[in-house]
Structure formats: structure tokens, C-alpha cells
Amino acid sequence: MPEGPVLHRFARAQNQDLANRRVRATAVQPRFARQARRLDGKVFVRAEARGKHLFHHWRDGSIVHVHLGMFGDFTRHLSPAPPPRETVRLRLSTPSATWDLIGPPTCELVDPAQRQAILDRLGPDPIASGSGEDEFVRRLRRTDRPIGHALLDQKVVAGIGNIYRAELLFLTGIHPLRPASSLSSRESQQLWEATRRLLVRGAKEERIRTIGQGERARAKGRRFYVYGEEECLRCGSPVRSLPLSGRTLYACVRCQPRRKTGRTRDRGTMPKL
């Protein structure tokens, strides 16, 4: 499933190609054909990302809400674009660029009240706003669910997926099964800071990479400390995998102890990215 930084990258690129331009809108799949005809020839105002949701705002007041789910995607072509695939739900074209929306579970026209209702259900987006720390901490404190589960709950924080979940908990030295409400104020603050730092960075780059500059020499091409790995990049200890929230989560048995220990070296430290 695309994580928050991917949606922010799409929004930024679509704004560069489409914002304040008259856009041709078409649809291959019948399920959005009528809505596409309504948008065709209208002025595209801006794309807005919030967590894993994307909103297209049009000058006539129309709003398209997109959620890519597990397998949805956007592809960009230089115009004139090749014929669209059968899975294209919506094609947006200008004389210079074309964007195809492929296979999303959600692509719908919404009104401003419906958009706001979607936003109201979401936790703070670390990329969209740097001022969400207090709300993030408040939402963590009111749940006793494992922190590894809470981070995937978009009502707690918007935009985190399975890769960032594993890497953020490793970088802050937090065991994924600890109750979210058990985190101290300092731990919650560090987790928010790490989340914002990594997701903002991910929105600027073309791929997710969490390893810091000082550790890349010995990473030997690895992009992650623990996600999908058998041993921890920092200490060499085994990486444990466990199912949580329907996804496989990874954690270092040494760097992320279930209980506090005296071994604090190399734990809970955010590298220079």
C-alpha cells in the first residue's frame, strides 16, 4: 500500500503539471465515466494530499477523492500519451502531460462537507503539518493497543504504512508490543519527531530509505535497519518478525527490548539522514 510520502509526491508532481490549467478528463472504466465527463474541460485548481488520501480540487467546486488502497497507482506520461489501459479509472491530460489513475478502490466525487468528514477521521499528517505533535500524543495516550498497531491506525497518525512503522519503532528503540498509552512524554515526542523527519524526507525522494548517512558505508546496499531483514544493521542481533494488524512487523531483539534495561547504547537514536 502506498504510504503518505508517495501521495504527497503525486500531489506535488500533479500540481506542477495540472494546476490552474484546463484539463481533459476521460475514463476507460464505466464506473467513473459519467463523473469524468462532468470534469472534462474544466480548470484543475490543485491536488491536496492528506495521509493516504488525495483530493483533486476543480474551479467549478468539484472535488475528486482518491484512495489507492493496496494496489492502486498513478502513472505519468508525456502528451500525447499512449492509449489508456483497461484499468484506467481516470485520465487527466494537458498538451504536455497526462496522468492515469489505475485500479484504486476509491475514486469518487465528494462535496466540501464530505471531504471535511474524511479529514476529521484522520490523525495529524506529519508531512502536511509540523504542529500535530500534541494531537498525536493525545491519541496515543488514549489507547492501550500495542504501539505497532496504533501507528497503522490512520485515526492516530495519517500516512504511516508497514515499512515506516517498523523503522520508526526501531529508530526510537520502542518494542512494537508495548501499549501505546505506556509511552512516556519523551518517547512520544521522539516518535513524532522521527515520524515527521522520515516522512518529509520520503516525500522529497523517489524511494523509502531510512538508513542514516553515517551508516550507509556498512549498509552494503540495504535501505532499512530491520524491515524485511534477518539481522539488525546496527548491532547484528536477530530481527524478529511477528504478525500485527494483518501485516508482518520486524523488530531487533536487542535494540527494542520489551522492558527497560541498562543497555542504552545505540538504542533510540535518530541518525543524520
C-alpha positions as CSV (number, residue, x, y, z in Angstrom):
1,M,0.0,0.0,0.0
2,P,1.4,3.4,-0.9
3,E,2.4,5.3,2.2
4,G,1.9,9.0,2.9
5,P,5.0,10.3,1.2
6,V,4.0,8.7,-2.1
7,L,0.7,10.6,-2.1
8,H,2.5,13.9,-1.3
9,R,4.9,13.3,-4.2
10,F,2.0,12.6,-6.5
11,A,0.2,15.8,-5.3
12,R,3.4,17.9,-5.9
13,A,4.0,16.5,-9.3
14,Q,0.4,16.8,-10.4
15,N,0.3,20.4,-9.2
16,Q,3.3,21.1,-11.4
17,D,1.6,19.5,-14.5
18,L,-2.1,20.4,-14.0
19,A,-2.6,23.2,-11.6
20,N,-4.6,26.2,-13.0
21,R,-4.8,24.5,-16.4
22,R,-7.8,23.4,-18.4
23,V,-7.7,19.6,-18.3
24,R,-9.1,16.9,-20.5
25,A,-10.7,14.2,-18.2
26,T,-11.7,10.8,-19.6
27,A,-12.3,7.4,-18.1
28,V,-12.0,3.9,-19.6
29,Q,-13.9,2.1,-16.9
30,P,-17.7,2.9,-17.0
31,R,-17.9,3.2,-13.2
32,F,-16.4,6.8,-13.3
33,A,-17.2,7.7,-16.9
34,R,-20.1,10.0,-16.0
35,Q,-18.1,11.9,-13.4
36,A,-15.2,12.3,-15.9
37,R,-17.5,13.8,-18.4
38,R,-18.6,16.3,-15.8
39,L,-14.9,17.3,-15.2
40,D,-13.8,17.3,-18.8
41,G,-12.6,20.7,-20.0
42,K,-12.7,22.2,-16.5
43,V,-9.8,24.0,-14.8
44,F,-7.9,21.9,-12.3
45,V,-7.0,24.0,-9.3
46,R,-4.8,21.8,-7.1
47,A,-4.0,18.4,-5.7
48,E,-4.1,18.0,-2.0
49,A,-2.6,15.0,-0.1
50,R,-3.5,14.1,3.5
51,G,-2.2,10.9,4.8
52,K,-3.0,8.2,2.3
53,H,-5.8,10.2,0.7
54,L,-5.6,12.5,-2.3
55,F,-8.1,15.3,-3.3
56,H,-8.3,17.0,-6.6
57,H,-9.9,20.4,-6.4
58,W,-11.5,21.9,-9.6
59,R,-12.5,25.5,-10.2
60,D,-16.2,24.7,-10.5
61,G,-16.1,23.4,-7.0
62,S,-15.9,19.7,-7.8
63,I,-13.6,17.6,-5.6
64,V,-12.3,14.1,-6.5
65,H,-11.4,11.9,-3.6
66,V,-8.8,9.1,-4.3
67,H,-7.6,6.4,-2.1
68,L,-5.1,4.0,-3.7
69,G,-5.6,1.1,-1.3
70,M,-3.2,-1.8,-1.7
71,F,-2.8,-1.9,-5.5
72,G,-3.9,1.5,-6.9
73,D,-1.4,3.8,-8.6
74,F,-0.8,6.8,-10.7
75,T,1.3,6.8,-13.9
76,R,2.6,9.8,-15.7
77,H,3.1,10.1,-19.5
78,L,4.3,12.9,-21.7
79,S,1.5,14.0,-24.0
80,P,0.3,12.7,-26.4
81,A,0.0,9.6,-24.2
82,P,-0.3,6.0,-25.4
83,P,-3.8,4.5,-25.4
84,P,-5.1,4.0,-21.8
85,R,-5.1,0.6,-20.2
86,E,-8.4,-1.0,-19.4
87,T,-7.7,-0.5,-15.7
88,V,-7.6,3.3,-16.0
89,R,-10.3,4.8,-13.8
90,L,-9.4,8.4,-14.7
91,R,-7.1,10.1,-17.2
92,L,-6.2,13.7,-16.8
93,S,-4.4,15.3,-19.8
94,T,-2.9,18.6,-20.8
95,P,-0.9,19.3,-24.0
96,S,2.3,18.5,-22.1
97,A,1.5,15.8,-19.6
98,T,-1.0,13.0,-18.9
99,W,-1.8,11.3,-15.6
100,D,-3.6,7.9,-15.4
101,L,-5.2,6.7,-12.2
102,I,-5.1,2.9,-12.2
103,G,-7.1,0.5,-10.1
104,P,-8.0,2.5,-7.0
105,P,-10.6,1.1,-4.6
106,T,-11.8,4.7,-4.1
107,C,-12.3,7.4,-6.8
108,E,-15.4,9.5,-6.2
109,L,-16.8,13.0,-6.4
110,V,-17.3,14.5,-2.9
111,D,-18.6,17.8,-1.7
112,P,-16.7,20.0,0.8
113,A,-18.6,18.6,3.8
114,Q,-17.7,15.0,2.7
115,R,-14.1,16.0,2.3
116,Q,-14.0,17.6,5.7
117,A,-15.6,14.4,7.2
118,I,-12.8,12.4,5.8
119,L,-10.2,14.7,7.1
120,D,-11.9,14.8,10.6
121,R,-11.4,11.0,10.8
122,L,-7.7,11.2,10.2
123,G,-4.9,11.8,12.8
124,P,-2.3,14.5,12.1
125,D,-0.3,14.3,8.9
126,P,3.4,14.8,9.8
127,I,4.1,16.0,6.2
128,A,1.2,18.4,5.9
129,S,1.7,20.0,9.3
130,G,4.5,20.3,11.8
131,S,2.1,21.2,14.6
132,G,0.5,17.9,15.1
133,E,2.6,16.6,17.9
134,D,0.2,17.4,20.8
135,E,-2.7,15.7,19.0
136,F,-0.5,12.7,18.1
137,V,0.5,12.3,21.8
138,R,-3.1,12.7,22.9
139,R,-4.3,10.0,20.6
140,L,-1.6,7.6,21.7
141,R,-2.3,8.1,25.3
142,R,-6.0,7.2,24.9
143,T,-5.4,3.7,23.6
144,D,-3.9,0.6,25.2
145,R,-3.4,-1.2,21.9
146,P,0.2,-2.1,21.0
147,I,2.1,0.9,19.6
148,G,2.9,-1.2,16.5
149,H,-0.9,-1.4,15.9
150,A,-1.6,2.2,16.7
151,L,0.9,3.5,14.2
152,L,-1.0,1.9,11.4
153,D,-4.3,3.4,12.6
154,Q,-4.9,6.4,10.4
155,K,-7.1,7.9,13.1
156,V,-3.9,8.1,15.3
157,V,-1.5,9.4,12.6
158,A,-2.0,9.7,8.9
159,G,0.3,8.3,6.3
160,I,2.3,5.6,8.1
161,G,2.5,2.2,6.4
162,N,4.2,-1.1,7.3
163,I,7.8,-0.1,6.3
164,Y,7.8,3.2,8.2
165,R,6.1,1.5,11.2
166,A,9.0,-1.0,11.6
167,E,11.7,1.6,11.0
168,L,10.3,4.3,13.3
169,L,9.9,1.9,16.2
170,F,13.5,0.7,15.7
171,L,14.9,4.2,15.5
172,T,13.2,5.2,18.7
173,G,14.1,1.9,20.5
174,I,10.4,1.1,21.2
175,H,9.2,-2.5,21.3
176,P,6.2,-2.9,18.9
177,L,4.0,-4.7,21.5
178,R,4.2,-2.0,24.2
179,P,0.8,-0.4,24.9
180,A,0.7,3.0,23.2
181,S,-0.5,4.5,26.4
182,S,2.6,3.4,28.2
183,L,5.0,5.6,26.2
184,S,6.4,8.5,28.2
185,S,6.1,12.1,27.0
186,R,9.7,12.0,25.9
187,E,9.2,8.7,23.9
188,S,6.1,10.0,22.3
189,Q,7.8,13.3,21.3
190,Q,10.8,11.4,19.9
191,L,8.4,9.2,17.9
192,W,6.6,12.2,16.4
193,E,9.9,13.9,15.6
194,A,11.3,10.7,13.9
195,T,8.0,10.3,12.0
196,R,7.9,13.8,10.7
197,R,11.6,13.7,9.8
198,L,11.4,10.4,7.9
199,L,8.1,11.1,6.1
200,V,9.1,14.6,5.0
201,R,12.3,13.1,3.6
202,G,10.4,10.3,1.9
203,A,8.1,12.9,0.2
204,K,11.2,14.5,-1.4
205,E,12.8,11.3,-2.6
206,E,11.7,8.7,-5.1
207,R,12.1,5.8,-2.7
208,I,11.9,5.0,1.0
209,R,15.3,4.8,2.7
210,T,15.8,5.1,6.4
211,I,19.5,4.4,6.9
212,G,21.4,7.4,8.0
213,Q,24.4,8.9,6.2
214,G,26.9,7.7,8.8
215,E,25.8,4.1,8.4
216,R,25.5,3.8,4.7
217,A,29.0,2.6,4.2
218,R,28.4,-0.6,6.0
219,A,24.8,-1.0,4.8
220,K,26.0,-2.6,1.6
221,G,23.0,-1.5,-0.4
222,R,20.5,-2.1,2.3
223,R,17.7,0.6,2.6
224,F,16.4,-0.4,6.0
225,Y,17.6,-1.3,9.5
226,V,15.2,-4.1,10.3
227,Y,12.3,-4.1,7.8
228,G,12.5,-7.4,5.8
229,E,15.9,-8.2,7.3
230,E,17.2,-11.1,9.2
231,E,19.7,-9.2,11.4
232,C,19.9,-5.7,12.7
233,L,22.2,-3.3,10.8
234,R,23.4,-1.6,14.0
235,C,24.1,-4.5,16.4
236,G,23.9,-7.6,14.3
237,S,21.3,-9.2,16.5
238,P,18.5,-11.3,15.0
239,V,15.5,-9.4,13.7
240,R,12.2,-10.9,14.9
241,S,9.2,-10.9,12.6
242,L,5.7,-11.1,14.1
243,P,2.2,-10.6,12.7
244,L,0.5,-7.4,13.9
245,S,-2.5,-5.7,12.3
246,G,-2.6,-8.2,9.5
247,R,0.9,-7.3,8.4
248,T,4.4,-8.6,9.2
249,L,6.3,-6.4,11.6
250,Y,10.1,-6.5,12.2
251,A,12.0,-5.6,15.4
252,C,15.5,-6.1,16.7
253,V,15.6,-8.3,19.8
254,R,18.4,-6.2,21.4
255,C,17.7,-2.6,20.2
256,Q,14.0,-2.8,21.0
257,P,13.7,-4.6,24.4
258,R,10.2,-5.3,25.7
259,R,11.2,-3.9,29.1
260,K,13.7,-1.2,30.0
261,T,17.2,-2.4,30.5
262,G,20.6,-0.8,31.3
263,R,21.7,-1.3,27.7
264,T,21.1,2.1,26.2
265,R,24.0,2.4,23.8
266,D,22.9,2.6,20.2
267,R,19.2,2.5,21.2
268,G,16.6,5.2,20.5
269,T,19.0,7.4,18.5
270,M,17.9,9.1,15.3
271,P,20.8,9.2,12.7
272,K,21.7,12.0,10.5
273,L,19.8,11.4,7.3
